[in-house]
Amino acid sequence: MLNVPNLLSLLRIFLIPVLILLFLLPHDSAAFWATVIFLVAAVTDWFDGYLARRLNQSSPFGAFIDPVADKLIVVVALILILFKNPQWLILLPIIVIVGREITVSALREWMAELGARNVVKVSNMGKWKTTFQMIAIACLIFSDSLFGLPVFELGLVLLYVAAILTLWSMLIYLRAAWPMLMDKG
């Protein structure tokens, strides 16, 4: 069902090639425009969920496409950042973030098969993780100093905060699901 929230999720997917192109362009303003595209995607991530609840337009397709769009844009952005800055200091939090996304997605799928999807529904910790992650990625894409502020370094610190919150939220989900995992194991 195509409604406004689902169209916003699809927009995030369609913005991925635009983000890649702008990020890789050898132009002075490319990082600025890539950051703008990423921030538009981040805002649609929040806005589609808000609209789905507010307009009562939740749907099975939306429940599927929203997290897929979120993970695709985040993983692509992290790969682009690592491509431009191939350092272990950037690689480590990216491994943590991507590993967590795979683990929690698999956990949610399994819990849904057990009829216990609500056990691993999105938590406030997950929302904080996403917020720090999106700000960190935007800073790392932009990478230049802004008004004397070391944006890239700030983004790196925030990426580590996001990685810590990522691990914390994963542990919360695993702890909540653990009794069912052991019972059905």
Secondary structure, DSSP 4 states (H G I P E B T S, - for coil): ---HHHHHHHHHHHHHHHHHHHHH--STTHHHHHHHHHHHHHHHHHHHHHHHHHTT---HHHHHHHHHHHHHHHHHHHHHHHHHS--HHHHHHHHHHHHHHHHHHHHHHHHHHTT-GGGG---HHHHHHHHHHHHHHHHHHH-S-BTTB-HHHHHHHHHHHHHHHHHHHHHHHHHHHHHHHHHH-
